[in-house]
Amino acid sequence: DATPQTLQLPGKAFSIQQTPSAIYIATWNGFLLKVTRSENRLAWSRKIYSSPFIFTPHESTIYAASLEGEIKYIGDNSGQANEFSPRLPGSVSQVVKADTTIVFATDNNRLYLYSAGDITKDPAQILLESPVLSLQVTRDHDSRNILVGLADQSFLLYSSSGTPLWKFQGKNSIFGKPYIEGNLAWIDQGNEVIAVSLKDGSVVHKFNTPGGAGTPFVMNKTLYSASSKRLLFGFSL
């Protein structure tokens, strides 16, 4: 019910991400802004690149990469980037942080795993069989794993150090990005929605969705999925 506040951006917004304490906005012309959520106040605005870039904020550091592959670690308090900026071959499409590892996906079908504490170390590399469509971090007790969705409809789980854990071969997924709920990954598979166990990659639930399924989501112990036939399916869990 409060009066809306207006924030003037130095360029058109490209990507917006949130943490419990702040909102981060990247612009098409390479600026990054931090807005505090408690006061809706601009904390800082910095020119990071000269073109759009992707990023993921985590605690005291923001991990960013230009679409051309230049990597930067940015201090959350100041917005200042580190001086050492390695460059990856190929265009960077996604970035996530899992435990002490920063994972970058590139268009040459590779994952590059950097140490969050030392960007100067050479990254570990994982060569994939198909382009990366999605990159997500999952929880396994006190550790984090990396769930990768590929264009060939397969889904792979790696530990934060890059150890392969399992592979599931899917089919007919529209978006290739599962919905994570607890220890399950819900995936649309054409005329059905399935739940894959994050522990071993086995199918533990399956629901029929005649007419097709969209990206599923779970709310109030109900699984929802909208089809291209303008039907909304709801399944009690």
C-alpha positions as CSV (number, residue, x, y, z in Angstrom):
1,D,0.0,0.0,0.0
2,A,3.0,2.3,0.1
3,T,3.8,4.9,-2.5
4,P,5.9,3.3,-5.3
5,Q,9.5,4.5,-5.5
6,T,11.3,5.3,-8.7
7,L,14.9,4.5,-9.4
8,Q,16.5,6.1,-12.4
9,L,18.8,3.5,-14.2
10,P,21.9,4.4,-16.2
11,G,20.6,2.1,-19.0
12,K,17.8,-0.3,-19.9
13,A,17.6,-3.2,-17.4
14,F,19.0,-6.5,-18.7
15,S,18.8,-8.8,-15.6
16,I,17.5,-8.4,-12.0
17,Q,18.3,-10.7,-9.1
18,Q,17.5,-10.6,-5.4
19,T,18.9,-11.7,-2.1
20,P,17.3,-11.3,1.3
21,S,19.0,-8.0,1.8
22,A,19.4,-6.5,-1.6
23,I,18.2,-6.2,-5.2
24,Y,20.8,-6.2,-8.0
25,I,20.2,-4.8,-11.5
26,A,22.4,-5.3,-14.5
27,T,21.8,-3.0,-17.6
28,W,22.3,-3.6,-21.3
29,N,25.2,-1.1,-21.3
30,G,27.2,-2.9,-18.6
31,F,26.2,-1.2,-15.3
32,L,25.5,-3.0,-12.1
33,L,23.4,-1.4,-9.3
34,K,22.7,-2.6,-5.8
35,V,19.6,-1.5,-4.0
36,T,19.0,-2.2,-0.3
37,R,15.7,-3.9,0.4
38,S,15.3,-2.4,3.9
39,E,15.3,1.2,2.7
40,N,14.9,0.8,-1.1
41,R,18.0,2.9,-1.4
42,L,20.7,2.8,-4.0
43,A,23.9,1.5,-2.3
44,W,26.1,1.9,-5.4
45,S,26.2,1.9,-9.2
46,R,29.2,0.7,-11.1
47,K,30.2,0.3,-14.8
48,I,31.4,-3.3,-14.9
49,Y,31.4,-4.1,-18.6
50,S,30.6,-2.2,-21.9
51,S,27.9,-4.7,-22.8
52,P,25.3,-7.0,-21.1
53,F,26.6,-9.6,-18.6
54,I,25.3,-12.3,-16.4
55,F,25.9,-12.6,-12.6
56,T,25.0,-14.3,-9.4
57,P,25.3,-12.6,-6.0
58,H,26.4,-14.6,-3.0
59,E,27.1,-13.2,0.5
60,S,30.1,-10.7,0.2
61,T,30.9,-11.3,-3.5
62,I,29.1,-11.0,-6.8
63,Y,30.3,-13.4,-9.5
64,A,29.9,-12.0,-13.1
65,A,30.8,-12.8,-16.6
66,S,30.5,-10.9,-19.9
67,L,28.7,-12.7,-22.7
68,E,32.2,-12.8,-24.4
69,G,33.7,-14.8,-21.5
70,E,35.5,-12.2,-19.3
71,I,35.1,-13.1,-15.6
72,K,35.0,-10.7,-12.6
73,Y,34.5,-11.0,-8.9
74,I,32.8,-7.9,-7.5
75,G,32.8,-6.8,-3.9
76,D,29.3,-6.6,-2.5
77,N,30.0,-3.6,-0.2
78,S,31.7,-1.4,-2.7
79,G,30.8,-2.7,-6.2
80,Q,34.5,-2.7,-7.1
81,A,35.7,-5.5,-9.4
82,N,38.9,-7.5,-8.9
83,E,41.9,-6.5,-11.1
84,F,42.5,-10.1,-12.3
85,S,39.9,-10.9,-15.0
86,P,40.4,-14.3,-16.8
87,R,38.7,-15.0,-20.0
88,L,36.9,-18.2,-21.1
89,P,36.8,-19.4,-24.7
90,G,33.3,-19.1,-26.1
91,S,30.2,-17.2,-24.9
92,V,29.1,-17.5,-21.3
93,S,25.5,-18.4,-20.9
94,Q,25.0,-19.1,-17.2
95,V,26.7,-18.9,-13.8
96,V,25.9,-20.4,-10.4
97,K,27.8,-20.9,-7.1
98,A,27.8,-24.3,-5.3
99,D,29.7,-24.3,-2.0
100,T,33.2,-23.0,-2.7
101,T,32.9,-23.5,-6.5
102,I,31.8,-21.0,-9.2
103,V,30.4,-22.8,-12.3
104,F,30.3,-21.1,-15.7
105,A,28.5,-22.7,-18.7
106,T,29.7,-21.7,-22.2
107,D,28.4,-22.2,-25.7
108,N,31.2,-24.7,-26.5
109,N,29.4,-27.3,-24.4
110,R,31.7,-27.0,-21.4
111,L,31.4,-26.2,-17.7
112,Y,34.3,-24.3,-16.1
113,L,34.6,-24.7,-12.3
114,Y,36.5,-22.0,-10.5
115,S,37.5,-21.7,-6.9
116,A,35.5,-19.0,-5.1
117,G,38.5,-18.1,-3.0
118,D,41.1,-17.9,-5.8
119,I,40.2,-16.9,-9.3
120,T,43.8,-17.2,-10.4
121,K,43.7,-21.0,-10.3
122,D,43.0,-22.8,-13.5
123,P,39.4,-24.0,-13.6
124,A,38.4,-27.6,-13.8
125,Q,36.5,-28.4,-17.0
126,I,33.6,-30.7,-17.8
127,L,33.0,-31.4,-21.5
128,L,29.3,-32.1,-22.2
129,E,27.6,-33.8,-25.1
130,S,25.1,-31.1,-25.9
131,P,24.5,-27.3,-25.3
132,V,23.5,-26.3,-21.7
133,L,19.9,-25.2,-21.3
134,S,19.8,-24.9,-17.5
135,L,22.2,-24.8,-14.6
136,Q,20.9,-25.1,-11.0
137,V,22.2,-25.7,-7.6
138,T,20.6,-28.3,-5.4
139,R,21.0,-29.1,-1.7
140,D,22.3,-32.4,-0.4
141,H,22.3,-32.2,3.4
142,D,25.1,-29.6,4.1
143,S,26.6,-29.7,0.6
144,R,25.5,-28.4,-2.8
145,N,25.3,-30.2,-6.1
146,I,25.0,-28.9,-9.7
147,L,22.0,-30.0,-11.9
148,V,22.6,-29.5,-15.6
149,G,19.9,-29.7,-18.3
150,L,21.1,-30.2,-21.9
151,A,19.6,-29.6,-25.3
152,D,19.5,-33.4,-26.0
153,Q,16.9,-33.7,-23.2
154,S,19.4,-35.3,-20.7
155,F,19.8,-34.1,-17.1
156,L,23.1,-34.6,-15.2
157,L,24.0,-34.1,-11.5
158,Y,27.5,-33.2,-10.5
159,S,29.0,-32.6,-7.1
160,S,30.4,-29.1,-6.5
161,S,33.9,-30.4,-7.3
162,G,32.7,-31.8,-10.7
163,T,32.3,-35.4,-9.8
164,P,29.4,-37.0,-11.9
165,L,26.7,-38.5,-9.7
166,W,24.0,-39.6,-12.2
167,K,22.4,-39.0,-15.6
168,F,18.8,-39.1,-16.6
169,Q,17.7,-39.2,-20.2
170,G,14.4,-37.2,-20.6
171,K,12.2,-36.5,-23.6
172,N,10.0,-33.8,-25.0
173,S,10.7,-31.2,-22.3
174,I,9.8,-27.7,-23.6
175,F,12.1,-25.6,-21.4
176,G,14.6,-28.1,-20.1
177,K,14.7,-26.5,-16.6
178,P,13.3,-28.7,-13.8
179,Y,11.4,-27.2,-10.8
180,I,13.3,-28.2,-7.7
181,E,11.3,-29.0,-4.6
182,G,13.1,-30.7,-1.7
183,N,14.9,-33.7,-3.0
184,L,12.9,-33.9,-6.2
185,A,13.3,-32.4,-9.7
186,W,9.9,-32.0,-11.4
187,I,10.3,-32.1,-15.3
188,D,7.7,-31.7,-18.1
189,Q,8.0,-34.6,-20.5
190,G,5.4,-33.9,-23.2
191,N,2.1,-35.5,-22.1
192,E,3.3,-36.1,-18.6
193,V,5.1,-34.5,-15.6
194,I,7.6,-36.6,-13.7
195,A,9.6,-36.3,-10.5
196,V,13.2,-37.4,-10.6
197,S,15.0,-38.2,-7.3
198,L,18.0,-35.9,-6.8
199,K,19.6,-38.7,-4.8
200,D,20.0,-41.3,-7.7
201,G,18.2,-39.9,-10.8
202,S,15.3,-42.4,-10.6
203,V,11.7,-41.6,-11.5
204,V,9.6,-41.6,-8.3
205,H,6.4,-39.8,-9.5
206,K,4.6,-39.6,-12.8
207,F,1.4,-37.6,-13.7
208,N,-0.4,-37.7,-17.1
209,T,-1.1,-34.3,-18.7
210,P,-3.1,-34.9,-21.9
211,G,-2.5,-32.1,-24.4
212,G,1.0,-31.3,-23.2
213,A,2.7,-29.9,-20.1
214,G,4.5,-26.7,-19.3
215,T,7.1,-26.0,-16.7
216,P,5.6,-27.5,-13.5
217,F,5.6,-25.8,-10.0
218,V,4.5,-26.9,-6.5
219,M,2.4,-24.8,-4.2
220,N,0.5,-25.8,-1.0
221,K,1.3,-29.5,-1.6
222,T,-0.2,-29.4,-5.1
223,L,1.7,-29.8,-8.4
224,Y,0.6,-27.5,-11.2
225,S,1.3,-27.5,-14.9
226,A,-0.2,-25.5,-17.7
227,S,-0.6,-27.1,-21.2
228,S,-0.6,-25.5,-24.7
229,K,-4.3,-26.4,-24.8
230,R,-4.9,-23.7,-22.2
231,L,-5.6,-26.3,-19.5
232,L,-4.2,-26.0,-16.0
233,F,-3.5,-29.3,-14.3
234,G,-3.4,-29.7,-10.5
235,F,-2.2,-32.9,-8.8
236,S,-2.4,-33.4,-5.1
237,L,0.9,-34.5,-3.6
